């Protein structure tokens, strides 16, 4: 969350505007009835949410939900990994754009060092929250020279390193097409030093293209929504903390579920019907139609709905 937009004088939402854990559970129950099997907790930074372990416990009990994961900057992960594992969390994904402190801080606008992130990753591994996924957003001229170093560092660990093309998410990151390093170029850089071989997708609609090292040790992935859009196979919905449902990472607006949840006679079946209506009418194809015109459209910020 960039400090120029979210400084010390920024007024955040009142607590009552945020969904309670039970309300989140209602939405997940409705989604599970429609075939959703995986839930991911993102942010902002989800480990700042008080008693998030209780939310995880509740989600794990919902019939049909098979996998609960969490994406974090890992600033609190070393301390909270045991609690998360005990609550039943299946996996964690960590955002880490460089092993170099100066580059890491410049890209993420944070004050903590890379060492704290690596400590969190090790703690997650120790607690069995594996395979840990590490997401590296690559920006030309900023951290693209670090991709091979990252690959070398993680290839011998139970970690899947994923390289993500720099995307025009939200309106505040100053995105330019010339800042994007295509996944094909990254693949060539890595395989020139650490030869790679393709791996089959784990499931239909998986956003990352998987590769293993030819010596059989380690895995990487490439998420290429700029140069190789996957809109047609996307089956992800996002629920904001204040109860809006977004059908695309690049959406301009969400659909209000909080009002439905807080109606006196609200039911899971009613939510299921509402979600069905929203999803059946979606026409999201932003990455496929990206152009100079669409880049200027209003879009929800990443810090609001997560990745």
N, C-alpha and C positions, 0 to 999 in steps of 0.2 A: 504494500500500500504506500505509494509515493508520498513522502513527507510534504511536498509542495501542495498536495491535494488534501492530505489527512494529517495536518499539523496538530500542535498541542491545543489549538483553539477550535478544532473541528468538533461539531456536536454529533455524537453517534445516536443511534436509535434508542428509544426507551426500552427497558427490559420487556415490558408487556407487548411490545410489537413483535418480539421474536417468538417463534414457535416453541412451545414446551416439548419436552421429550415425548410425552404421550401423544401430542399432536403430530410430531414427526412419525411416530409409530403408526398412527392411523393412515398416513399417506403411504408408508411402506407396505402396510397390510393390503391396501387397495392395489398398489403396484404389483405386489406378489401374486395377487389373484389374477393379474393380467399376464403373468409369466415372468416377471422380473425375478432374477435369482441372485443378483449381486448388488451390493450397496457400498458406496464409497463416501467417506466423510472427508470433506475438503474445507477450504476457507477462502480468504483469510488464513488464520492459523488455528486449526481445530483443537489443538492441545491447550489453548487458552480458555476453552469452554469448560466451566466448572462441572465436575462430576461427569465428564464425558464417558467414563467407564460404565456408568449406569445406562447411558444411551446405548452403548455397545451391547451390554447384557440384554437389554430389551429387544434390540434388533435381531440378535442371535436366536431369540425365542420365537420369532415370527415364522409361521409355517410357510415353507417355500423358499426362504432366504438361505442360501447355501454358503455365501461368502461375504464377509464384512471386512473392508479394507479402509485404510486411512492415508491421506496425503499430508505431509508435514514438512516444515523447513528444518525440523530436527533440533531446534534450539532447546526444546524441553524433553527430547526423546530419551536421552540417557537416563533421566530421572523417572520418566513415566512408563518406560517399556515394560517393566514387570507388572504394573497395574493393568496395562493394556492387554498383555498376554493372559493374565488371570481373568479378565473380563470376557475373553473369548475372541479377541480380534484375530483375524486370520493372517493379514499381511500389512506391511507399510510400504508406502512410496515416499521417497525423500527427494526434495528439490535441491540440486547442487549443480551449479553452472561452471565451477572451476575449482581446482585444488589450490589455486593461488589466492591468498587472502585479499589482496588489493582488487583483483578482478572480480572475485566473489562479492565483495562488499559493494563495488561499483554497480554491479548488475542487479543486486537485490536490496540495496539501500538499508543494510542492517549493520549492527555494531559488533556482532559476535563473530568469532573466527571460524575458519573451516574445520579446525580441530574439534570444535564442539559438535559439528555435524557428523564428522567421522566417528566420534565417540558414540553418538546416538545410533548410527548405523550398526556399529559393533554390538551395542546393547540390544538392538532389535534382533540381530543374528543370534546372540546368546539366549534370547528368550524364545527362539523358534519362530519368529515372525518372518518367515522366509518363503520363497526367495524375496529379499528386499529389492524393490525396483528403485533405481536412481534416475531421475529425469534431468537431463542437461539441455537447456534451451541454448541453441548455438546462434550467435550473432557475429556477422563478418566484421573483422577488425577489432573485435572485443575479446572473444574467448575461443574463436575457431582454431587457433593454434594449439589449444589445450586438449583437443579431442583424443589424440593418441595417448597422451599422458593419462587421461581419465580411463581409457580402455585398459592400459597396462595396470593401473592401480587396482581395478575392480575385477579383472578377469579370473583371478584365483580365489575369489570370495563367492559365497552364495548370494550374488548380487547380479541383477540384470540391468545393465546400463542402457538407457534409451536416449537417443539423440533426437531432439525435437526442433523442427524448423521454426525459426522466429516468426510469430504470427501477429497479425493486426487485431489482437483481442482488445476490446474496449477502445477508448479514445485517447488515452494518456501516455502511451508508451512510445510515441513518435515513430511509428513503424514506417519503413521504406522498403520497397522490394529489393533494392540493392544491398540491404543489410542481411538478406536471407542467404544462407549457405545451403544449396540443395542437398538433399540426402544422398543423391548419387555421387556428388563430389565428396561428401564425408565418407561414404563407403569406400571410394577409391583411396582416400588418404589412409584409412585404417587398414584395409586389406593389403596395401603395399608393404606394410610392416608386420601386420598380424593377420595372415590370410583367413578369410571368412568363407563359410558355406551356408547356403540358405536352409532354413528350418521350416517345417510346416506350421501353419497357424494353429493356435490352441483351440480356437472356436470361430465360427462364422461371424464376421464383422469386427474381428480384432483390428485395432487401429495401428498397431506397430507391426512392421515387417521384421520377422525374426531371423537372426543369423547366429550360428555358432562358430567358434574358432576351429580351424581344421584339425588342430591337435586334440580336440575334444574337450577342452577345458574352458568353460565360460560361455556367455551369451550376450549379445547386444541386440537392440532393436532400433528401428528408424520410424519416426512418426512424421509424415510428409504431407500435411494438410494444405500446404501452399503449392507444391509442385506435383503432388499426386493425390488430389482430393478423394476422400472416401465418403462423401455425403450420402450416396445411395445405399451404402451398407451400414450407416450409423443407426444405432438403436439406443442411444443414451438420452436420458432426460435429466435435468438439474433442478433441484429444489433449493431455493434460497432460504436463508435463516428466517426471513419474515414471511415465508409461505407462498412465494411465487414459483410457478413451474415454468421452466424455460426448455424449449425443445431444441435449442441450438446454442453452442458456445458463443456464436456471433449474433445472437438475437438482440433486437432493439427493446423488446418488452417481454414481460412474463405474464402468466395467467394466475390470477389471484385464487389460491386455494384456502388461504387463511380464513376468509369470510365464510366459506362453506364449512370449514372445520368447526368454527365457533358458533354456528347456528344451533339453536336449542335442540333440534332433532337431527343433528348431524350423524351420519352413519358411514361405515366403511364402504357399503354398497353404493351410497350416493357419491362418494369420492371416486370410486371405481368408474362409475358412469361419466363423471366429469372428466377424468383423465382420458378415458376412451374417446370422448368427443374432441378433446384438445389434440390428442395424438393422431387421430384419424384425419384431421384437417391440416396437418403440418405440411409445409411446402419448402422447408429449409434446404437451400442449396448454396449457401454463401460461398464456400470454398470453390465450388465449381464455376460460379459466375463472377468471382472476384474481378474487379476492374477499378479504374480511377473513380468512377461514379459511386460504386458500392463502398469504397474505402472511406468516403466522407459521411456515410450514414451513421446515425447514433447507434452505439452498441453498449451492452451492459459490461461493466468492468470485471476483469478476472477476479479481483479481490472480493467481489460480491457473490459470484457463483462458483468459484473454484475452477479447476482445469478439467 
